[in-house]
Amino acid sequence: HTLCKPGDVIMCVSDGVHDNLDAYQLGKSPEELGLSVPSWKDVGEREADAVKARFMRDMLLGMINQEQKEIAAQRASGVTSGPEVSIPVHITRRLIKHAMETTQKSRDWMSCNKGRLPEDYKTFPGKMDHITCLAFTVGEPPTPS
C-alpha cells in the first residue's frame, strides 16, 4: 500500500477494464516483456505478477501522460468543446475507450461466427466483459474547527 496525498487520482475498475490492461490478455509474451522464456506457463507466479504489474503501470502512465498532453494542447490552442473536464474524467474515458478498442476484433468475430471465440490473445486481444471505471482526485483533508 501507499499513502495518498491531495491531487492523487484513485481509480477503481471492474475486471472488464483491468483485464484489458493485462499483458497476458493482450497477447504479450514473456519475451516481449524482457523475460527469457517464451511462454507464461514457464514463469513463476510471483515473477509473472511483478512483470505484469509493471507492464500495467507503464501502460496506465502512458495513457495518463497522453491525456495530459492532449489537454495541454487543447488549452494552448484555445480550442475546447464545452466545459473543461477533470483529469479523472479524461482517464475514465481513455480506459473505457482502450477496452472497447482492444476487444473490437473479438466483438467483430462474435458477430459473424457461431460458437466460442478462439483462445488466441495475439489474434483476439483483451477480454470482453462489463466495463466500470470510477476515478476521483484526492482532496485536502478538512481542517478541524
C-alpha positions as CSV (number, residue, x, y, z in Angstrom):
1,H,0.0,0.0,0.0
2,T,0.9,3.6,-0.2
3,L,-0.4,6.8,1.3
4,C,-2.3,9.1,-0.9
5,K,-2.0,12.9,-0.9
6,P,-4.1,15.7,-2.2
7,G,-4.0,15.7,-6.0
8,D,-3.6,12.0,-6.4
9,V,-6.1,10.2,-8.6
10,I,-7.6,7.0,-7.3
11,M,-9.1,4.6,-9.8
12,C,-11.5,1.7,-9.2
13,V,-12.1,-0.5,-12.1
14,S,-14.0,-3.7,-12.9
15,D,-12.3,-6.7,-14.4
16,G,-13.6,-5.6,-17.8
17,V,-11.2,-2.7,-17.6
18,H,-8.4,-4.4,-15.6
19,D,-8.2,-7.5,-17.8
20,N,-7.7,-5.3,-20.9
21,L,-4.5,-3.9,-19.2
22,D,-3.1,-7.3,-18.5
23,A,-0.1,-8.3,-20.6
24,Y,-1.3,-12.0,-21.0
25,Q,-4.8,-10.9,-22.0
26,L,-3.3,-8.5,-24.5
27,G,-1.4,-11.3,-26.2
28,K,2.0,-10.2,-24.9
29,S,4.6,-12.9,-24.5
30,P,7.1,-13.0,-21.5
31,E,9.9,-12.4,-24.0
32,E,8.2,-9.2,-25.2
33,L,8.3,-8.0,-21.5
34,G,12.0,-8.8,-21.1
35,L,11.9,-12.3,-19.7
36,S,13.9,-15.2,-21.2
37,V,11.1,-17.7,-21.6
38,P,8.6,-17.9,-24.5
39,S,5.5,-19.0,-22.5
40,W,3.7,-17.6,-19.4
41,K,3.5,-21.3,-18.3
42,D,7.3,-21.1,-17.7
43,V,7.1,-18.1,-15.5
44,G,6.7,-18.4,-11.7
45,E,3.5,-16.8,-10.4
46,R,5.3,-14.1,-8.3
47,E,7.6,-13.1,-11.2
48,A,4.6,-13.1,-13.7
49,D,2.6,-10.9,-11.3
50,A,5.5,-8.5,-10.9
51,V,6.2,-8.2,-14.6
52,K,2.5,-7.8,-15.5
53,A,2.1,-5.2,-12.8
54,R,5.0,-3.1,-14.2
55,F,3.5,-3.5,-17.7
56,M,0.1,-2.3,-16.5
57,R,1.6,0.6,-14.5
58,D,3.6,1.7,-17.6
59,M,0.6,1.4,-19.8
60,L,-1.6,3.4,-17.4
61,L,1.1,6.1,-17.0
62,G,1.4,6.3,-20.8
63,M,-2.4,6.8,-21.2
64,I,-2.4,9.4,-18.4
65,N,0.6,11.3,-19.9
66,Q,-1.1,11.2,-23.4
67,E,-4.3,12.6,-21.9
68,Q,-2.4,15.4,-20.1
69,K,-0.6,16.3,-23.4
70,E,-3.9,16.4,-25.3
71,I,-5.5,18.5,-22.6
72,A,-2.5,20.9,-22.6
73,A,-2.6,21.1,-26.4
74,Q,-6.3,21.9,-26.4
75,R,-5.8,24.6,-23.8
76,A,-2.9,26.1,-25.7
77,S,-4.8,26.2,-28.9
78,G,-7.8,27.7,-27.3
79,V,-10.0,25.0,-28.9
80,T,-12.4,23.5,-26.4
81,S,-15.6,21.6,-26.8
82,G,-17.7,22.6,-23.9
83,P,-16.8,22.9,-20.2
84,E,-13.4,21.9,-19.0
85,V,-13.3,18.2,-17.9
86,S,-11.3,17.0,-15.0
87,I,-8.3,14.6,-15.3
88,P,-10.3,11.7,-13.7
89,V,-13.0,12.1,-16.3
90,H,-10.4,12.0,-19.1
91,I,-8.7,8.9,-17.5
92,T,-12.0,7.1,-17.2
93,R,-12.9,7.9,-20.8
94,R,-9.4,6.8,-22.0
95,L,-9.7,3.4,-20.1
96,I,-13.1,2.7,-21.5
97,K,-12.0,3.6,-25.0
98,H,-9.0,1.3,-24.6
99,A,-11.1,-1.6,-23.5
100,M,-13.5,-1.1,-26.4
101,E,-10.7,-0.8,-29.0
102,T,-8.8,-3.7,-27.6
103,T,-11.9,-6.1,-27.8
104,Q,-13.1,-4.8,-31.2
105,K,-11.6,-7.8,-33.2
106,S,-13.3,-10.2,-30.7
107,R,-16.6,-8.5,-31.0
108,D,-16.4,-8.4,-34.8
109,W,-15.6,-12.2,-34.8
110,M,-18.5,-12.9,-32.4
111,S,-21.0,-11.0,-34.6
112,C,-20.0,-13.1,-37.7
113,N,-19.4,-16.5,-36.2
114,K,-21.2,-19.1,-34.0
115,G,-19.6,-20.7,-31.0
116,R,-16.9,-19.6,-28.6
117,L,-14.2,-17.2,-29.5
118,P,-10.8,-18.9,-30.1
119,E,-8.5,-18.6,-27.1
120,D,-5.8,-16.7,-29.0
121,Y,-4.9,-13.5,-27.3
122,K,-2.5,-12.5,-30.1
123,T,-5.3,-12.5,-32.7
124,F,-8.1,-11.6,-30.3
125,P,-6.6,-9.5,-27.6
126,G,-8.4,-8.4,-24.5
127,K,-11.4,-9.7,-22.6
128,M,-15.0,-8.8,-23.3
129,D,-16.7,-8.1,-20.0
130,H,-18.7,-5.5,-18.2
131,I,-16.8,-2.2,-18.0
132,T,-17.0,0.0,-15.0
133,C,-14.5,2.7,-14.1
134,L,-14.5,5.3,-11.3
135,A,-11.7,7.8,-10.9
136,F,-11.5,10.7,-8.5
137,T,-9.0,13.2,-7.2
138,V,-8.0,13.1,-3.5
139,G,-8.8,16.4,-1.9
140,E,-7.4,18.3,1.0
141,P,-8.4,16.9,4.4
142,P,-10.8,19.0,6.4
143,T,-9.3,21.4,8.9
144,P,-10.5,20.9,12.4
145,S,-12.9,23.6,13.6
